[in-house]
Amino acid sequence: MAAMKPLNFRQIELFTTLMEQKTVSAAAVELNISQPAASKLLRHLEIDTGLELFERAKGRLWPTAEARTLYEELSCLYHSLNKIEDVVQAIRRRKNRELVIGVLPALSTGFISRATALYLEKNENVFLNIVSLPSVDILRGLTSKTIDVGVIGSQQQTDGITCVSLMERPMVCIMPRGHPLAAQTIITPHHLTNVPFISFSVESLTAQLVRDIFQQENATLNIAHVVNTAPLLLSLVSAGLGVSIVHPFYIPSDDTNIIVREFSPAVKFKFRVCYLVEKKSDSLTRRFSDIVRLLD
């Protein structure tokens, strides 16, 4: 008995697609080949395996028991090979023209869309992979080299990472439309005594700055709810569940339910664009950092 010839990828691809698409013509369309070419591949597959994989009746192919058994074994292999191809393509993109950007959730809409649009105007054919993460996770990604450049709010210093300050602004007080304090042009900590306050989590820099200024002013901070992202905080304020103090860049221009007032004494908050020291000479990273600073 002659030894079975090894199957090649094209045969596995044709057989798996044929089992899933049911007809040779549909399989040929899926694989972007002619129907005669698909039929020829199928004939060679049956010859090489020594198996009768399909019964021909009334102009159609009907899988045999051997075909169904073979499909159970080959389908997982075929789809796994496709995943490997996806990984290879991703590696090629990253090697050549991919930039992985980490950005705070609060800046993942208006700010990052403006930055990337301006960046792509000057850097065509760059594949951008944008991930929205807390500052601490962006710093971890930079350190592990899974992120190329990040825009963070944390002022934490990390060895091997260069950070440039940008968008330093006085924080503002936000409140829902119709709130009694909306009549004030400037809000102070004493105005907010006993007023339900929406705070970021205690370890965040914004929460620390707000807590410090209330202590300095000998005012009471009435924390009603704690959140870990700016979009969530804004949604609670917009829904009338309290007031808050945030960087003005957090506030969407299209939310008419949020009223913004100056806060005094001024508490400045800044973001930072960060990248690995060794990435400083990387043209894609450097150009993105330059674009971000242009939006300051």
Beta strands, then each sheet from edge to edge (+ up, - down):
strand 1: 54-57
strand 2: 60-63
strand 3: 98-103
strand 4: 127-132
strand 5: 149-152
strand 6: 161-170
strand 7: 172-176
strand 8: 186-187
strand 9: 197-200
strand 10: 223-227
strand 11: 244-246
strand 12: 258-263
strand 13: 268-276
sheet 1: 1+ 2-
sheet 2: 4+ 3+ 5+ 13- 6+
sheet 3: 8+ 12+ 7- 11+
sheet 4: 9+ 10+
end
